[in-house]
Amino acid sequence: MFNKVFYVPLITAFKKDGSVDYAGIKKAVRHLKARGAEGIYAMGSSSECFLLTTEERKKGLEAVMDARVGREVIAHVGYPGVYVAANWAKHAKKTGVHAVAAVPPFYHKFSFEEIKAYYRAIADASDLPVMVYSVSATTGVSLSVNQFAEIFEDKRFSALKYSDKDYFVMERIKAASGVQVFSGADECFVSAIAAGADGAIGTSMNFMLDKFDAVKKNYDNGKTKEAFEGQKKMNTLVMAWIQRSSLSNIKYLMTLQGLDIETVSRSPFTQIDGQTKITLKRLYEENK
């Protein structure tokens, strides 16, 4: 059972030389706690997980757990190779996380039976609740409603992070399986909850968790017009960082809120430039 509505997908702090700043990761966790985060999603896409070594992913998760104090943590352990993913899942269990999550194995065209075996291996290795992560635009893996329902017959798989945007399919998956669903497409959050999503795990929560919370509360209270207006305001900032396509932009927006880290992402990401900082700061101020 996943007990929070929102899990903030934490960034990874880097030093100017590109090495991981573990103290900066702890600062980011404390920053999010101070801004109301009750759940953390660690070592996922927002953490630049596939640009990190195994040692960095493990030490990064340990830094999160050192700083999280009372916050529920989901550790993303996805990787194309099952032995690596299972190894990370075992490590995540040792750190004390609440649950693990994983993208399906990608790059090779794995069969559905191979994908199921991969998820079973992660569940066996962690002995924790497992969140399945669907992001077909990135992984190239697209499962049917019936295939999701078959995976979720094993009750160790009790939630879905759904970063796709077909909300008819999302609703059908939930209807067929009864699992909790968390939206991963920030720009469509209100559409996802209208289709039955229970919560969200979105990168832009790192700098506007309060806006997600306001949209959810307005929608739940029948204030749909206000909820959609809130989504429009969020989307101005979402598009601003998506169009510039670098997680250094997210880190910069967090520094505008007082987080003291370098606004650096790992290569091959480009780094934020001066003009982008000016644009992002203006849009941030206009959409507080």
C-alpha positions as CSV (number, residue, x, y, z in Angstrom):
1,M,0.0,0.0,0.0
2,F,1.3,3.4,-1.0
3,N,0.2,5.9,1.7
4,K,0.9,9.3,0.1
5,V,-0.8,11.2,-2.6
6,F,2.5,12.7,-3.9
7,Y,6.0,11.3,-4.1
8,V,8.5,13.9,-5.2
9,P,11.0,12.4,-7.7
10,L,14.2,13.7,-6.3
11,I,17.0,15.3,-8.3
12,T,20.7,14.3,-8.0
13,A,23.0,17.1,-7.0
14,F,26.3,17.3,-8.8
15,K,29.4,19.3,-8.2
16,K,30.9,21.5,-10.9
17,D,33.3,18.7,-12.0
18,G,30.3,16.4,-12.6
19,S,30.9,14.2,-9.5
20,V,27.9,13.4,-7.3
21,D,27.3,15.8,-4.4
22,Y,26.0,13.5,-1.7
23,A,25.7,16.3,0.8
24,G,23.7,18.2,-1.9
25,I,21.3,15.3,-2.2
26,K,20.7,15.5,1.6
27,K,20.1,19.3,1.2
28,A,17.6,18.6,-1.5
29,V,15.7,16.1,0.6
30,R,15.6,18.5,3.6
31,H,14.5,21.3,1.2
32,L,11.6,19.2,0.0
33,K,10.6,18.3,3.5
34,A,10.5,21.9,4.5
35,R,8.2,22.6,1.5
36,G,5.7,19.8,2.6
37,A,6.9,16.7,0.9
38,E,5.7,13.6,2.6
39,G,6.9,11.1,0.0
40,I,10.2,10.8,-1.9
41,Y,10.7,8.9,-5.2
42,A,14.5,8.3,-5.3
43,M,16.9,7.3,-8.1
44,G,14.4,7.7,-10.9
45,S,14.6,9.6,-14.2
46,S,14.7,12.9,-12.3
47,S,17.7,11.7,-10.5
48,E,19.5,11.0,-13.9
49,C,19.6,7.4,-12.8
50,F,20.9,6.0,-16.0
51,L,23.8,8.4,-16.0
52,L,24.9,7.1,-12.6
53,T,27.2,4.2,-11.7
54,T,25.9,1.4,-9.5
55,E,28.0,2.7,-6.6
56,E,26.6,6.2,-7.1
57,R,23.0,5.0,-7.2
58,K,23.5,3.0,-4.0
59,K,25.3,5.8,-2.2
60,G,22.8,8.3,-3.5
61,L,19.9,6.3,-2.0
62,E,21.8,6.0,1.3
63,A,22.1,9.8,1.4
64,V,18.3,10.1,0.8
65,M,17.6,7.7,3.6
66,D,20.0,9.5,6.0
67,A,18.1,12.8,5.4
68,R,14.5,11.6,4.9
69,V,13.4,11.2,8.6
70,G,9.8,10.2,8.6
71,R,9.2,10.5,4.9
72,E,8.1,7.5,2.9
73,V,10.7,6.6,0.2
74,I,10.2,4.6,-3.0
75,A,13.5,3.6,-4.6
76,H,13.6,3.2,-8.4
77,V,15.7,0.2,-9.3
78,G,14.9,-0.2,-13.0
79,Y,17.5,-1.3,-15.4
80,P,17.5,-3.4,-18.7
81,G,19.4,-6.2,-17.0
82,V,17.5,-8.2,-14.4
83,Y,20.6,-9.1,-12.3
84,V,21.5,-5.4,-11.9
85,A,17.9,-4.4,-11.1
86,A,17.6,-7.3,-8.5
87,N,20.9,-6.3,-6.9
88,W,19.7,-2.7,-6.5
89,A,16.4,-4.0,-5.1
90,K,18.2,-6.0,-2.5
91,H,20.3,-2.9,-1.5
92,A,17.1,-0.7,-1.4
93,K,15.6,-3.2,1.0
94,K,18.6,-2.9,3.3
95,T,18.4,0.9,3.4
96,G,14.8,0.7,4.8
97,V,12.8,2.1,1.9
98,H,9.0,1.6,1.9
99,A,8.8,0.2,-1.7
100,V,10.7,-0.2,-4.9
101,A,9.7,0.8,-8.5
102,A,11.0,-0.1,-11.9
103,V,10.7,0.7,-15.5
104,P,10.3,-2.4,-17.7
105,P,13.5,-3.8,-19.3
106,F,14.2,-1.8,-22.4
107,Y,16.4,-1.5,-25.4
108,H,16.0,-5.2,-26.5
109,K,12.6,-6.2,-27.6
110,F,11.8,-8.4,-24.6
111,S,8.7,-10.6,-24.7
112,F,5.8,-10.1,-22.2
113,E,6.9,-13.3,-20.5
114,E,10.4,-11.9,-20.1
115,I,9.1,-8.7,-18.7
116,K,7.0,-10.5,-16.2
117,A,10.0,-12.6,-15.1
118,Y,12.0,-9.4,-14.7
119,Y,9.4,-7.9,-12.4
120,R,9.1,-11.1,-10.4
121,A,12.8,-11.2,-9.9
122,I,12.7,-7.6,-8.5
123,A,9.8,-8.5,-6.1
124,D,11.7,-11.7,-5.0
125,A,14.9,-9.7,-4.4
126,S,13.3,-6.9,-2.4
127,D,10.4,-8.5,-0.6
128,L,8.7,-5.1,-0.8
129,P,5.7,-3.6,-2.6
130,V,6.6,-3.0,-6.2
131,M,5.4,-0.1,-8.3
132,V,5.4,-0.8,-12.0
133,Y,6.4,2.2,-14.1
134,S,5.0,2.8,-17.6
135,V,6.7,5.4,-19.7
136,S,6.5,4.0,-23.2
137,A,7.7,7.2,-25.0
138,T,11.0,6.7,-23.3
139,T,11.4,2.9,-22.9
140,G,9.6,1.9,-26.1
141,V,7.7,-0.7,-24.1
142,S,3.9,-0.6,-24.3
143,L,1.8,-3.2,-22.6
144,S,-1.9,-3.8,-23.1
145,V,-4.6,-3.5,-20.4
146,N,-4.8,-7.2,-20.2
147,Q,-1.1,-7.6,-19.8
148,F,-1.0,-5.0,-17.0
149,A,-3.9,-6.9,-15.3
150,E,-2.0,-10.1,-15.6
151,I,1.1,-8.5,-13.9
152,F,-1.1,-7.1,-11.1
153,E,-2.6,-10.5,-10.3
154,D,0.5,-10.9,-8.2
155,K,-0.4,-8.7,-5.2
156,R,3.2,-7.7,-4.6
157,F,2.7,-5.3,-7.6
158,S,0.3,-2.9,-6.0
159,A,0.8,0.4,-7.9
160,L,1.4,1.9,-11.3
161,K,3.4,5.0,-12.1
162,Y,1.7,6.0,-15.4
163,S,3.7,8.6,-17.4
164,D,1.8,7.8,-20.6
165,K,-1.1,10.1,-21.7
166,D,-3.9,7.7,-22.8
167,Y,-6.2,8.2,-19.8
168,F,-8.8,5.8,-21.2
169,V,-6.1,3.1,-21.0
170,M,-5.1,4.2,-17.6
171,E,-8.7,4.0,-16.3
172,R,-9.1,0.6,-17.9
173,I,-5.9,-0.7,-16.2
174,K,-7.2,0.6,-12.8
175,A,-10.7,-0.9,-13.4
176,A,-9.2,-4.3,-14.3
177,S,-6.7,-4.5,-11.5
178,G,-7.7,-2.2,-8.7
179,V,-4.2,-0.9,-8.2
180,Q,-3.2,2.6,-7.1
181,V,-2.2,4.8,-10.0
182,F,0.2,7.7,-9.9
183,S,0.3,10.2,-12.8
184,G,3.8,10.9,-14.2
185,A,2.9,13.5,-16.9
186,D,3.0,16.8,-15.0
187,E,1.3,18.8,-17.8
188,C,-1.7,16.4,-17.7
189,F,-2.1,16.0,-13.9
190,V,-5.7,17.3,-13.7
191,S,-6.7,15.1,-16.6
192,A,-5.2,12.1,-14.9
193,I,-7.0,12.6,-11.6
194,A,-10.3,13.2,-13.6
195,A,-9.7,9.7,-15.1
196,G,-9.1,8.2,-11.6
197,A,-5.4,8.6,-10.7
198,D,-4.8,8.5,-7.0
199,G,-1.9,10.9,-7.0
200,A,1.2,11.9,-8.8
201,I,5.0,11.5,-9.1
202,G,6.2,14.5,-11.2
203,T,9.6,16.1,-11.8
204,S,8.2,19.7,-11.5
205,M,7.1,18.9,-7.9
206,N,10.6,19.6,-7.0
207,F,9.8,23.3,-7.3
208,M,5.9,23.5,-7.3
209,L,4.6,20.8,-5.0
210,D,2.2,23.4,-3.6
211,K,0.6,23.8,-7.0
212,F,0.0,20.1,-7.4
213,D,-1.6,20.0,-4.0
214,A,-3.9,23.0,-4.7
215,V,-5.0,21.4,-8.0
216,K,-5.8,18.1,-6.3
217,K,-7.7,19.8,-3.4
218,N,-9.7,22.0,-5.8
219,Y,-10.7,19.0,-7.9
220,D,-11.6,16.9,-4.9
221,N,-13.8,19.7,-3.6
222,G,-15.7,20.0,-6.9
223,K,-13.9,23.2,-7.9
224,T,-13.1,21.9,-11.4
225,K,-12.7,25.3,-13.0
226,E,-10.1,26.3,-10.4
227,A,-8.4,23.0,-10.8
228,F,-8.0,23.5,-14.5
229,E,-6.9,27.1,-14.1
230,G,-4.2,25.8,-11.7
231,Q,-3.1,23.3,-14.2
232,K,-2.7,26.1,-16.8
233,K,-0.5,28.0,-14.5
234,M,1.6,25.0,-13.8
235,N,2.0,24.3,-17.5
236,T,3.6,27.6,-18.1
237,L,6.5,26.5,-15.9
238,V,6.4,22.9,-17.0
239,M,6.8,23.9,-20.7
240,A,9.5,26.4,-19.8
241,W,11.8,23.6,-18.5
242,I,10.7,20.9,-20.9
243,Q,11.5,23.1,-23.9
244,R,15.0,23.6,-22.6
245,S,15.3,19.9,-22.0
246,S,17.8,19.7,-19.1
247,L,17.4,18.8,-15.5
248,S,19.8,21.6,-14.6
249,N,16.8,23.8,-15.2
250,I,14.9,22.1,-12.4
251,K,17.8,22.6,-10.0
252,Y,18.0,26.2,-10.9
253,L,14.3,26.7,-10.1
254,M,14.9,25.0,-6.8
255,T,17.7,27.4,-6.0
256,L,15.2,30.3,-6.5
257,Q,13.5,28.8,-3.5
258,G,16.7,28.8,-1.4
259,L,18.2,25.4,-2.1
260,D,22.0,25.8,-2.0
261,I,23.4,23.4,-4.7
262,E,25.1,23.7,-8.0
263,T,22.7,23.9,-11.0
264,V,24.7,21.1,-12.8
265,S,23.5,18.0,-14.6
266,R,25.6,15.2,-15.9
267,S,26.8,15.0,-19.5
268,P,25.5,14.6,-22.1
269,F,22.9,17.0,-20.7
270,T,23.7,20.6,-21.6
271,Q,24.1,23.0,-18.7
272,I,21.8,25.9,-18.0
273,D,22.9,29.2,-19.6
274,G,22.4,32.8,-18.5
275,Q,19.5,33.6,-20.9
276,T,17.6,30.5,-19.8
277,K,18.1,31.5,-16.1
278,I,16.7,35.0,-16.9
279,T,13.6,33.4,-18.7
280,L,13.0,30.8,-16.0
281,K,13.3,33.4,-13.2
282,R,10.8,35.7,-14.9
283,L,8.3,32.9,-15.5
284,Y,8.7,31.6,-11.9
285,E,8.1,35.0,-10.5
286,E,5.0,35.6,-12.7
287,N,3.5,32.2,-11.8
288,K,4.1,32.0,-8.0
